[in-house]
Amino acid sequence: MKFKVVHNCINVFDLDKSMTFYEEALGMAEVRRITAEDGSFILVFIANENSEHQIELTWLRDKKEPYNLGDNEMHIGFRTDDYESAYAKHKEMGCICYENPSMGIYFIADPDGYWLEIIPTR
């Protein structure tokens, strides 16, 4: 039996704000959308042309306050072929939340506080 990772799911408080962030920061766009008939949830799958892997943004209508991510010990990694330009863009956006120059990586935080690791192509 073979398995292929196809997506990660994260819950988002403000779907429009999250979609705007992922488009601007990582060049991701909507691939498909599932909306509950009763409007209780919306699932938006986003990706970019550089990978088949998708992120599923899950919005829940009845969620009234931002998510508590606890210690936020998870992250999603993104490799870039232009690390310097990516760093400059994210610095300008004000979304860099942690830098590790000795490892040559940094992290950005999305509108809900999820960390996204930026890794140069080596």
Steps between C-alpha positions, in 0.01 A plus 500: 500500500632845411396834645563854379458806720254729320401772748522644849196655666505806722204678654479871428299771672476746209498313168541807277792631707669159491453459125644847438800421721580167333469653155726796581755316716527168316332538161223255590154518345168322535486161329155394614237587759243301693219690672257328735140524385406660832797741487655355816844452344709579196804300390735673258791306355793718396819420312753648263645379171818374669345208689209260494470532879207712618401676820137470601376816672200407714264777608227427754204740516436446872858579608473835679857560615848432362649154543726425795799324349652411837874460468463499119754220460403422140596670177492455124824537304540680167813483285587800283749543219536873580553516875624860506197635312262291712664632818474861379133456407411339835699763690301770318175319582601491869422129530842361596462358850827309549838493329775241528795633297730215608262251334426739212123497557226723634132471586202715413168504687165498321201705624403223746853462636597179318872489428627440146867413456688653207791290379742585219563250221837347581 
